[in-house]
Amino acid sequence: MKRAAINFNGQMSLPGVPRLPAKLARPRRKKRGGNAETALQRAILDWAALHPRELRLIRVQSGAALGLHGGFCKLAPEGTADLLGWAFGAGKFVAVEVKLPGKKPDPAQLEFLRDVHAAGGWAFVGRDVEIFAAQFRAAQRGEYSPPTEIA
């Protein structure tokens, strides 16, 4: 059996197994402070986690990531909502575009939300956890109304 060793980048290395380039293998520094929109996303995800029999939401990574061999990998398509999931009781697809109060979704994001609504899903613009929760509860009762931006 081959023995693993920890290399200078903190990675496990085995003989014959290539290592990541050093610039990719270095641990990333933690960001100080934080993004308010990310905190709002986290709050909505936490609310959804408190209601696991009603709603399942997943954070969608968008943009691009650096690949192992130096190339870029495109993640979610442009305009994809920040949070995607489903409502269990209603069997509906759910898309939540998280925006801080006073900010508006860009045209690609609005198009995505319109497409979700046109396909029979529930589209929300989440500006506050309590407002999102109230809108979701109304949708569960059959009183869903799309965001004013896409109506």
N, C-alpha and C positions, 0 to 999 in steps of 0.2 A: 504494500500500500504506500502510495506517495504521501509525503508529509507536506503540509502547507506551511508557509511562513508569511509573516507580515512584512510587506515591503515598505520603503520609505514614504509612500503615499498613504499608508494605513490600509492598503488593500491586501486581501488574501491572495497569495500567488502560488501557483503550482508549476512544476517544471513543464515546459512545453505549452503553457497557456499564456497568450499575449496579455500584457498589462495595458491598462488605459494610459493614454498620454498624460503626463504629469499635470498639464493645465486643466484637464477634465477631471482628474482624480482628486485634486485638492478639495478639502472640505470648504463649503461656502460659508461666508460670514453671515451671521444672523443680522437681519435688518433691524435698525433701531427705529423706534416709533411705530409706524404702520400706516396703512392706507385705510381711510375711513370707509371706503366702499367695500374693501375686503372684510372689515369688521362687521359691516351690515350683512354681507353674504354669510359670514360665520353665524351671526345671530339668527338669520332665517333658517340656515341649516340646523342649528341647535333647536329651534322651534319645531322643525319637521321631525327631528330625532325624538322629541318628546311625544310625538303622535305617530308611532311606527305602523299602526294598523290603518291609518288614514292616508298618509302621504309619504312617499320616498323621493328625496331629492338628491342629486349628485352634482357636484361642482364640475364644470366643464373647463378644461384648460384650453386657452386659445392662443394664437400667435404661432411661434415656431420654437423648436428646441434644437440644440446643437447635437448632432449625432456622434457616435463613437469614432467615426473616421473623418470627422471634420465637416461633414455636410449638414444641411439643415433639414429638419423634418417638420412639415406643416401639421399643426394640431387640428383644432376644430375649424371649420370654414368660417369665413368672415361673416359677422352678424349673428352667429349662434348665441343663444341666450346664456347667461352666466350659470344658471341652475336648470337642470332638466330632470324630469322624473315622471311619476304617475300617481294618480289618486286611486286608492284601492277600491273603495265602495262604488264609485262612479265608473271606474275603468277608463279614466281619461288620461291622456298625455298632458303633462304640465310643463310649461316653460316660464321661467322667471328671469326677467332682465333687471338686475339690481342697479339702481341709480340713486345717488344722493338727492335729497330734496333740492329742487331748483335746476337740476341737470336733466337733459332730455336724451332719449336714445337716439343714436345716429340712424340714417336712412336704412342701412343694411340690417340693423337690429329690429327696426320697425317692420321691415319686410319679413323677417323670420317670424316675428310675433303674429303678423297677419296670416302667414302660411299655416302656423299652428292653429289659429282660430278658424281659418277656412277648412282645415282638415277635421274639425270637431274637437280639438284639444282646448285646454284652458291656458290662456296667455295672460301673464301678469307683469306689471312693472312694479317691482318691490322697492318702495322708498322708505318704508318703516315696517318693523316687524309686526306691530299691532294692526296696522292697516292691511298688510298682507294676510295676516291671520283672519281678519274680518272678511276680506274678499274671498279667501279660500272657503271659509265657513258658509258664506252666502252661495258660492258655487255648489257646495255639497247639498244645500237645500234646494237647488234648482234655480237659483237666482243669479246665475253667472252673467256678468256683463263685461265685455272686453274693455281694456284700457281706452280712455278717451283718445289717446294718440293713434290708435289703429281703427277706431270705430268709423 
